[in-house]
Amino acid sequence: FQVEAVSGAGLTFSEARSLARSFGSGLVRMEGQAGDVVALVLPNMPEYASAFMGAAEAGFVITTLNPTYTPGG
């Protein structure tokens, strides 16, 4: 069970796997191909892991970005 500490939102393993499969297949349906680079711009939240795993399992290269980072660190 994944839980986000601030909001308390969570996903079961089954929910996370289902989201991962949906995300990966969605990328493919949008004509993405294995080896394409996907930038994930998400805060730390349970869905982040699902998006990362879905893209990876579909063969995409992932670069991660965090919208809470600031120029000063």
C-alpha positions in Angstrom: 0.0 0.0 0.0 1.5 3.3 -1.1 0.5 6.4 1.0 1.3 10.1 0.4 2.2 11.5 3.7 0.7 15.0 3.4 -2.8 14.2 2.0 -3.0 10.6 3.1 -4.0 9.5 -0.4 -3.0 6.0 -1.2 -3.1 3.1 -3.7 -3.2 -0.6 -3.2 -0.7 -2.7 -5.2 -3.5 -3.8 -7.6 -4.6 -0.1 -8.1 -1.0 0.9 -8.8 -0.4 -1.9 -11.3 -3.7 -1.1 -13.1 -2.7 2.5 -13.4 0.8 1.6 -14.6 -0.6 -0.6 -17.4 -3.1 2.0 -18.4 -0.5 4.7 -18.5 1.9 2.6 -20.6 -0.7 1.5 -23.0 -1.9 5.1 -23.3 1.5 6.2 -24.3 1.6 3.5 -27.0 -1.9 4.5 -28.2 -0.6 8.1 -28.6 1.9 6.6 -31.1 4.8 6.6 -28.7 7.4 4.0 -29.4 9.9 2.1 -27.2 13.0 4.3 -26.8 11.1 7.6 -26.9 11.8 9.9 -23.9 9.0 10.7 -21.5 9.4 13.5 -19.0 7.4 13.0 -15.8 6.5 16.2 -14.1 4.8 15.2 -10.9 5.2 15.9 -7.3 5.9 13.1 -4.9 2.6 11.2 -4.9 1.5 7.5 -5.2 0.6 8.0 -8.9 4.2 8.9 -9.7 5.3 5.3 -9.2 2.5 4.0 -11.5 3.4 6.5 -14.2 7.1 5.7 -13.9 6.6 1.9 -14.0 4.0 2.1 -16.8 6.3 4.1 -19.1 9.3 1.9 -18.2 7.4 -1.4 -18.9 6.2 0.0 -22.3 9.9 0.6 -23.2 10.1 4.3 -22.8 13.1 6.2 -21.5 12.1 8.3 -18.5 13.5 11.6 -17.3 12.1 12.9 -14.1 11.3 16.5 -13.2 9.9 17.9 -9.9 7.7 21.0 -10.1 8.5 21.9 -6.5 12.2 22.4 -7.2 13.3 26.1 -7.3 16.4 27.7 -8.9 17.9 28.2 -5.4 17.7 24.5 -4.5 
